[in-house]
Amino acid sequence: MACLFCTVSVNLVPFNTPSALAARSGNGVNVILMIGDGMGWNMARAAAVAKGAPFYKAGKGRGLSFQQLTGYTYATTYGTTIAGSTGNSALDATATTCKTTANPTGTLDCGVTGAAPVRAGFQFNPALNPGTPARNLTATAAQPCRLGGDPLGGNIVGFEPAKGGPNPWTPLTPASPGSADPEYIKCSYPDSANTASTLYTGVKSYNNAMAVDIYERSSVKTILQDAKALGKSTGLVTSVPITHATPGAAASSVNRRSKYDNNFPALDNILQEAIREDQGYLPTVLIGGGHPLDYENTTSASTIVPKNIPDPKDPTKTLTAFNYIKQSTYEELRSKPKNNRYGYRFLERDTKVTTTNNLGAIVDGGKTLIQTAKKINPNTGERLLGLYGARGQNGNIPIRGASGDYSSTGLDNFAVYATASASTAPTGSPVNNGTQIPKPDTVRPLAPGETDSQFIAKEVKANPTLAQMSRAALEVLGKDKDGFWLMIEGGDVDWAAHDNNLDNLIGTMRSFDTAVSEVIKWVGRNGGWKKNVLIVTADHDHYLTLNDNYAQLVQSKGAKDLTYNQHTPNTAGHFWGSDPAIKYGWGNHSNRMVPVYFQGGALRLADFVGRDVDFVDSPPGGTPKRYKIPGVPRAVDQSHIHQAMLDALRS
């Protein structure tokens, strides 16, 4: 291994600039990256075992489609920490030169990406620093994750295998003595924007960053841009809103993941940068959620065609359905599905569901999407944008339970953890101690005269599945003889894990795995592994532990019972967080390494196993410096996955 923190002053000439890439085109290799958002090792194991696989305790495991891929490793996912937070960039939006309501004389609009000045006195420090405080085992007090010395430490979170475990399955339970610190992986966990940015650019950055470095600059192109410069088609597919962090970081460069869209011609937002022809991203295919039809789960609100509506619970407030896409953008696409200013063939879910209970009158979203995809020719510049999402699900497509049914469709995705961890704790008890009984949502936003069964049937028909979205993307991109780069995300896995909802977790994992199976079958029909590369991984982990009785319980009682009726780790066979006595103990991500499954003749990911991580600090007006961050034995980093994909595209 290289020295711990080598620093060398260098003048960097990016090897992946558009001019360098333009000289080469068309190697015909297709690179497909599939991201199970939040799909840690135990999430994959939970789904595989629920499907009937043996209760394996190490390694790749078996039982799911992606576990059949020949390559396997695991990856570190950490980002940076600045001024005591993983969510800060190196810029200071509170500086006296920034114009705000409190400081109207300021001269800078510091909310704009890259506009704020650098924090006073900031200098990059490569020392590892888990940093952010986490709650201890007894949940009675907060304590720093790094004890002793400067609690702020350096600017790289890093990963220390002696504390976080040398692999994703160590320790199998937090009670295993000496194998790891059970609190460590709760420290300074990454988010989906940060990790997606590393997968797409190779650059380590801060939580919230969308393909920008710590100085909020996009000096390195995303792999979508690189593939486009190589003459390849590109695609983004997701089960959650198209402007969410994982798809958005491939097709925009903004300083905050919440900048979903703005009214044309405004930029500095995800959607306008992604689909405007003058911005240099322009994915050939963009399919996912975010449809504004009853974005909020509000009873009777769904009778209104998407627009701003009064909140039925508080008439003094207004609900906005246009959270992930602006009304002006939506209306431009909807009113001109074949000749809009963005140049996309636009498809959307059927909105008649609120005015008819005749299932036969509802357009089949999946079939229509695939039929349209067959007609799109990327070689003549044609592009496809599909916008979907079930009523009451915050823009996500219909969610499946572990049994494969859609009984959770239209219900709040965040009702289990929130109600179990807060409202049922005895008065005066520390957070998460005491009896926990969740109160899951049971009310769908039904239209007048609509039943629950009618609601579910119509929503399922109006929206494609992730597998159908994936097939549609492949129908389009596969026509490009120069090859393509495609990202497919099972984003609702993360939502289920945040909610500590095992039933939804297994259901969304199965939906994701069905999409993986669809891709593998397509590969077999279209050049095999000589022409195609497939990587299946996660952006980050969640803190799930499966007890030794999990297999017996989930296979006999079912995940629905373990989720909604069993409220202790022993009777449920699993728990979330670091305390084995608390079932609903952690609703956030973790810093644990994530599994990586891969296959393809052009992919050389195995060459990166155990390597150090390159970090380049390029302060504005300063001399760039390159640092070596220690790698983890037998593991890669997400920046290595980026480099391996780029090498395959250029091979």
Secondary structure, 3 states (H helix, E strand, C coil): CCCCCCEEECCCCCCCCHHHHHCCCCCCCEEEEEEECCCCHHHHHHHHHHCCCCCCCCCCCCCCHHHHCCEEEEEECCCECECCECCCCCECCCCCCECCCCCCCCCECCCCCCCCCECCCCCCCCCECCCCCEECCCCCCEECCCCCCCCCCCCECCCCHHHHCCCCCCCCCCCCCCCCCCCHHHCCCCCHHHHHHHHHHCCCCCCCCECCCCCCCCCCCCHHHHHHHCCCEEEEEEEEECCCHHHHCCCCCECCCCCCCCCCCCCCCHHHHHHCCCCCCCCCEEEEECCCCCCCCCCCHHHCCCCCEEECCEEEEEECCCCCCCHHHHHHHHHCCCCCCCCCEEEECCCHHHCCCCHHHCCCHHHHHHHHHCCCCHHHCCCEEEECCCCCCCCCCCCCCCCCCCCCCCCCCCCHHHHHHHHCCCCCCCCCCCCCCCCCCCCCCCCCCCCHHHHHHHHHHHCCCHHHHHHHHHHHHCCCCCCEEEEEEECHHHHHHHCCCHHHHHHHHHHHHHHHHHHHHHHHHCCHHHHEEEEEECCCEECEEECCCHHHHHHHCCHHHHHHCCCCHHHHCEEECCCCCCCECCCCEECCCEEEEEECCCCCHHHHCCCCEEEEECCCCCCCEEEEECCCCCCEEHHHHHHHHHHHHHC
